[in-house]
């Protein structure tokens, strides 16, 4: 545990987030009264003062008060933490989840040229990261402009997986557990009922469906027949005439079979994900994936033969036991398969996952390695893809980003609508979160489903009552 001493200022939250970039898995205690055993000292008096004190490292920076004392203090913490760890994160002092959204909003106030100066000089963002933020922002604005205010997207959650990957922190039950597996039939039945009610609500409030995303977990943990039941419930209860995209996250190759692919292909589904995460078998084994790189290639080829012409593949930079060369091999292999989308995530180690980082030193080493991996993605993916959406997660290695890359006209519009909060997302299933966006304003409200499948089933009647809030919201902000 480290102590962050905060004296006479209100920037404790941002300073804590900034320190966490360098030490993502270390507990930080914020202290507001002076003590001698601090590790990081921050104060605002007649000047701004920051001291970093770890082991033999003990250095102080001071600076004059200015128009933005928080930003000034952040740069000083960044400088000293960088000197102590030997690592300077490429996003500088920027800690937000959506850099592209910040860029868009800043450009509206400052203009394009001054925004670049602000990002690079004030936020200390590198040229590499600013370039990708700018390109993502341009693509997001282009796609968002095609959406109508009265539109919405539908998210359907299947919180089940064949087994739990060691890095996973999502709400998902492994069907290796018979108790969880036995929940599937009842879960699918109640999910169909929730879809029926949600479709009725969508009709009554007068919104039109633009995109559908079935995610998880791993949706293809369901049988072909169960997938058909869920998809039929969507078709029967929602007007799909204006729907521009229907994605199913097939995910793990060990859950994908010919009958499931045919069930998807013989439906309105027009985009799927087949996610290797890595094409290195030893890494797959280390993280608990129950398939091989060869399985991924075989399933991908089969999906192509069946006729899927919009396929996404996910990779993760920074997986345990992976190397920079190993990641390069994975990316090169994915590009050789030529999917329409490649999404590159940075490993984020959450408390709910099965892995962790043992020390700040290891965290910095992992961050540097992940940074080198991502730099290679830019070098290669720009050859035939463009970045179209991006977000950052807390505790990701080096506070690095997750980026979706696409060929022209294959962008996943749901990803943008969901990430940028530009229209309502009606969500169904365990762990799903409905995010309501006022059609003519910026008001946002969330309606939460129960997290776990057994809670979803036992509390289904209460959940249906919560759905009434959707209509109330639209009546308030229509």
N, C-alpha and C positions, 0 to 999 in steps of 0.2 A: 504493500500500500504506500502511496505517496501523498504528501500533504501539499495542497495548493492554498497558499495564504492570500487572502483578499482583503485589502485595506483601503477603505474610503472610495470604493467605486462599485458599480452595478454590472460589471462585465464578467461576472463569475461564470455564467453559463457558457459564453463563447470561449473564454479562456480554457475552461474544462474540456470543451469539444476539441479545441486546438491541440491541447496536450495529448488528448486521446488519439490523435492521428499518429503521434510518435510512439505511444504506449497503449495500444488498443486493448490489451488484455490485463491491464494493471488497474486495481481499484484506486480511485482518486477520492480523497477526503478533502472537501472544501472547508477551510477554517477562516473565521472572520475576526478573530482576536489574535494579536501577535503571540508567536511562540518561537523558540529557538530551533526546534527540530523540523522546520519546514524544508521542502525540497524546491518549491517554486514560490517566490515572493512577488506579488504584484501590488502596486499602490499608486494612488493619485493624490498628490498634495499640491505643492507649488511646482511640481514636475511629475513626470511619469517615470516610475522606477520598476525594473524587473531584475530579479536575481534568480539564477538557477544553481542549485547546490546538490550535487550527487557525488558521493565518494570523494575523489580528488578534484572533481570539477567544481569550481566556485567562481562564477562570473556575474557581473552586474552591468546592465545598460540603463542609462537615463536619457530622457528626452523632454523637450519643452511641451507644455500644454498646447493643444491645437484645436482645429475645428472638429476633428474626429479622434478623440482620445482612445476610443475602443480600437479603432483600426491601427493607430500608432502602437498601442500596447500589444496588439496581436502580432505586428511585425517584429517587435522586440522579442516576444516569446518564441516566435518562429526562428529568429536568428540564433538565439542562444540554444534552443533545443536542437536545431540543426547542427550547431557546432559541437554540442555534447554527444549526439548520436552519430554524427557523420552522415546524416541523411536529410535531404531537403526535399520534401514532398512537392511534386510538380504542380499541384493545385494551389500552392502557396498557402495563404491564410484562409482560403475559401473552404468553409465547412458545410455548406448547404447540400441538400440532396439533389437539387435540379439546377445545375450550373447554366443550362441553356435557357431556362425560364428567367433566371436572374439577368442573363445577358439581354434577352428580349425586353424586359422591363427597364433595364438601364439604358438601352438604346432609345427607348421612347422618351426618356428624360434628357439624355446627353447627346444623342446622335451617334452614328456609327464609329467615327474616328476617335472621339473622346472616350467611348466605351472601351475600345481596345487599349487606350492609354491607362484607363482605370484598372482594367483587369491585370495588365502586365506590371504597371508601376505601383499601384496601391495594393492590389490583392496578391501580387507576386506570382501570378499564373504564368507558366512557361509558354513559349510560342507553340509548342506541340499541343498543349491542352487548349489554348485559346483557339487554335485552328479548328479543332474538333467541336468545341462548343459553338463556334460561329456557324459551322456547316450544319450541325444538328439543329440549331435555332432556325436557320433558313428553311430547312426541310419541314420542321414542325409548323412553322407559320404557314407554309404553303399548303400542308395537309389540313391543318385546323381551319383554314379559310374555306375549305370545301364542305365543312360540316354546318348544318343548320341549327339554330338555337333550340328548336323543339325536338332535336334528335336525342337518342340515348344508345348506349351499348349494353349488352347482356353478358354477365359473367356467370359461369356455372362451375361450382367447385366439386371436385371428386377427391376428397382428402384420404386417399388410400394409395399405398405403394406395395410392390411385391416384397421389398425389404427396405430398411432405412439406410440411406447413405450416411457416412460418418460426418460429413460436413453440413448435413441438412438441418435447418431450424424451422422448417415449415410445419404447420399443423397437418400431420399425416399419420395414418395408422398403417402399420405393416400387416399385410394379410398372411404373413408367416404365423401370426398369432391367430389361432382358430376363432377366438372370441371376436376379433376384428373382422375376420373373413365372414363370419356368420351374420354380421350386421349388413352386409352388402344388399341382399334382396329388399329388406325393409327400408334401407337408406334410399335405394333407387325408387321405390314406391312413393315415399314421402317427398323426395325431390321432384318427382313428376307432379305431385299435388301442389308443391310450392310454385313450380313453373306455371301451372294452370292459374293460380291466384295472381301471380305477378303479371302474367299476360293480360288478365282481366283489368288489373290496375293500370297497365300501360295504355290500354284502349281507352279507359275512362278519363285519364289525364291528358290524352291527345298527343302522345309523343310517338315518334317514328324510329324504328330500329335501324341502326347503321352498321353495327358490327357485333359479332358473337365470339366469345372466347370460352372454351371449356378447358379448365386448367386443374391444378391439384397441388400436391399429390401427383399421381400418374393416372390420368383418365382411362388409359388402356389397361389398367388393372381390372376394369369391368370386362365381362364377357362380351362377345359380339352382340348377343341378344340384349344385354343390359345397355350397351351403347345405343342400340336401335331404339330402346324404350325412351331413353333420355332425349335423343335427337327428335323422335316423333313427338314427344311432349313439347319441344320447342316449336316444331313445325305446326302443330295443331293449335297452339295458343298464342303465337306471335305472327304478326304480318311481316313476312320476309321479302316483300316485293321491292322495298327500297334498301334492303340489307346489302352492303358492299363487300362483306368479308365474313367468313365463318371458319374460325380456327379451332382445331383440336390439338392439344399438346399431347401427342402420342408418347413423347418422352423416351422412356427406357426401351431399348431394343428387345430386352428379354420379355416384354409384355406384348409385343406386336406380333400378330399372326396374320395369315392370309385372310381368314374370315373376318377379322377385325378391320383390316384395311379395306376389304370389299364392303363391309357395312358402312364405313365412312365414305367411300367413293360413291356408293349408291344413294347418297344423301346430299343435302345442300353444302356439306363441308367442302371448302375449296382451298384450305391451307392447313398443313400439319407440321408438327415439329418432331424430328427424330434426333434425340440429343445424346451424342457420344460422351460429352464432357471432356474426354481425352481419347486419343487413339493409342495409348500405351497400356498394354494389358497389365503390367505390374502395378501401375497407378490405379487402374480400375479395381484391381484386387485390394489394394491398400485402403481404398475409400469405401469398400463394401458393395461395389456394383456387381451384379450377377450376370454380366455379359462380357463378350470380348470385342475388340476392335473389329474383328472379322464379322461378328454378328451385325454390327452397325452397318457395315458396307453391304452385307447381304440384304438386310431389310430395306436400306435406302434404294438399292437397285430394284428390289421387288416393288416398292412404292412407285418408282418411275414407270415400270412396266405396266402397272395397273392404271396409270394415267395421271398421277399427281404431278402437277406442274408448278406448284408453289410450296416449297419445303424449306423449313428453317432447321438449322443445326446449332445447338448450344455447345460452347466450349468454356472451360473455367481456367483462368490463369492463377497459378499459385497453389494447386492441389498438393497435398502431402506426398512426398517422395518424387514429385515431378521435377524436372530440370528445365532450364531454358531451351536446351536442344530438344528435349522431349516435347515441350510445348510447340516449338517450331514445327516438329514433325506432325503433330496433331493438326495444326492450322493448315499446313501444306496438304495433308491428306484430305481435310474437309474441302479445301478449295479445289482439289482434284476431282471430287465428286460433283462439284458445281451446283450446290443448292442455291436457291434464289435469295435466301437470307442466311447470314451467319451472325449469331449473337455471342459476344465475348464478355463473360462475367469475370470479375475479380473475386477470388475467394474471400468471403466474409465469415469470420469465426464468431458465431453467436453462442450465448450461454446454453441454448437448447440443443446445440449440435454435440457430436461426440468427440470433437477434437478441440484443442486449445493451444495457445502459444505459451511457452514456459517462461519466457523472460523478455524484457525490452530488447535485448540484443538479438534474439531470434526474430522478434517482430520486425526489427529494422532490416535484417537479412532477407526475410520473406518479402518485405515491401520492395526492396531493391530488385529482387529477382522478378517479382510480378511486374514491376515497372519496365524492366527489360523485355519481358514477354509482350506487354501491351505495345511497346514501341515497335516490335516486330509486326504486330497486327496492322498498325498504320502503314508500315512499309509495304506489306503484301496486299492488304484488302483494298487499298485505294486503286489497285490495278483494275478491278472490275466491280467494285461495290462503292456505295457511299454511306456514311453514318447518318441515320435518320432519327434515332432516339437514344437518350442517355439518362442514366441516373446513378447516384452513388448511395452506398449502404454504410451504416455505421459499422465500425470494426472491420471494414475491408482492408486488405493489405495496402499500406501506404495511403489510405483514404482514396484509392483509385476508383475508376469508374466501370460501369457496365454499359456496353454500347451495342446497339442493334445496327447491323450493316445490311444493305439491301441493293439488289439490282433495280434499275428504274422501273417504276410502276408495280413493284412487289412489296412495298413497305407495309408493315402490319399497322393499320390505322388504329386498331384497338390499343396498342401499346402507347401511342401518342395521346389518344383521348383519355386513357386512364392516368397516365403519368402527369399530363399537364392540366388535368381537372377542368377541361373545357366543356364537358357536358356530363349529364347524369350517367352513372353506371348502376344499373339494377342487377343485384347479385343474389344468387340462390345457392343453397347448399351449406354444409358445415364449414365454419371458418370464413364464410363469405361476408364482405362488407359492402353494403349499398352506399354509394356516394352520390348524394343529391346535389345538383347544381341548378340554381335558379336560371330559367331560360333567358331572362332579361337583366340579370344582375350577377354579382360575384358571390352571393350567399352560398355556402356549402354546409351540408349537414350529413352525418353518417348514421346509418341504421345497421346495427351489428347482429349477425346471426350467432348462434352458439358455436363455439370453436370446434368441439370434438364430435365425431359421429354419434356417440352414445348420448351426448347432451342434446344434439340436434334431434335425435329420435324421441327422447323422453320429454323434451321441452317444445315439441313441434307446435302444439296449440298456442303456447305463449309467443312463439316466433311469428305465427300467423297474425297475432294481434299487433305485433310490432310493425308489420307491413302496412298497417293503416296510416302510419306516419308519412308514407310516401304521398298519399292523396292529400293529407293535411298540408304538407310542405308546398305542393303545387297549387293548392287553393290559396295559400298565403302569398306566394310569389308569382302568380299567373299574370 
